[in-house]
Amino acid sequence: MLVLFQLFLATFAIYSAIMYEEETRLLIPLICLILMFIVGRVEGRSTEKASARKDFLRSEIDKISQKDSTTIKEQDFFTIETLLWPKNEMLLLDTVHAIFKDLGFLIGPGIQYQSVDRILKIPNTQKLFGMQVMMYEGEADRTHPKMNRIFQFEKEKKENEKSLIIASTHIRLPISERGEKSHISKELIDLLVRYNISFITAHHLYGLWQKTKRGEIHIFEFFQKIYSQGGEIYARKGVEASLPPFPEFPIQ
């Protein structure tokens, strides 16, 4: 868009130099040139900022996966950024939705429920999750407004449905500073375990997504395990440490 605006200014400057009277003929092209210079500086800074942000993301991705981030597709950078450093909860929800869809889950709005963000279904089963997506500046705790919706869903849900929380925590921190942080309060852990509610951090979900794409785990088996067991909490300190014991899901 900025390039098109610069082209318009250049065209208008030439037109003015030809069509207008002498005093205006000099003034308007000068103003156009000044505006073109300002637009060029803004565009340059935007490009530098975008490049610096991408370099930061590559560095952070390398820390998570310990693999070469240059192999990551260009379109995945936005997904990764909005998952681990979301600007708002709506963008985070859209990203989580896209990841589960990419993994092959059946996912959609909970039309029959006003208390969940999405209904998530494991393919070829009748096992469903009522999913809430949350964003925290620090660790996850029970003060988030959506906690009330979780317990409302607990009252309304059917026998084959289970509550699941996906939370992006410490969203202002780089990955290197998140490793030693607590991602969920002890009070919330006790509460979720008591009500049989499962909890997964966003960077844990990122690890599951990448390992599934590389063929290292069976993601449906992992979520069947979550469904079948009690309130599972996947939020231990450190990103790699928080990933599940993958060898128990051998590739067939």
Secondary structure as GFF3:
##gff-version 3
##sequence-region A 1 252
A	DSSP	alpha_helix	2	19	.	.	.	ID=ss1
A	DSSP	alpha_helix	22	65	.	.	.	ID=ss2
A	DSSP	three_ten_helix	69	71	.	.	.	ID=ss3
A	DSSP	alpha_helix	76	84	.	.	.	ID=ss4
A	DSSP	alpha_helix	89	103	.	.	.	ID=ss5
A	DSSP	beta_strand	106	108	.	.	.	ID=ss6
A	DSSP	beta_strand	118	121	.	.	.	ID=ss7
A	DSSP	beta_strand	128	135	.	.	.	ID=ss8
A	DSSP	alpha_helix	146	156	.	.	.	ID=ss9
A	DSSP	beta_strand	161	168	.	.	.	ID=ss10
A	DSSP	alpha_helix	175	178	.	.	.	ID=ss11
A	DSSP	alpha_helix	186	194	.	.	.	ID=ss12
A	DSSP	beta_strand	198	201	.	.	.	ID=ss13
A	DSSP	alpha_helix	202	213	.	.	.	ID=ss14
A	DSSP	alpha_helix	219	228	.	.	.	ID=ss15
A	DSSP	beta_strand	233	234	.	.	.	ID=ss16
A	DSSP	three_ten_helix	240	242	.	.	.	ID=ss17
A	DSSP	three_ten_helix	246	248	.	.	.	ID=ss18
###
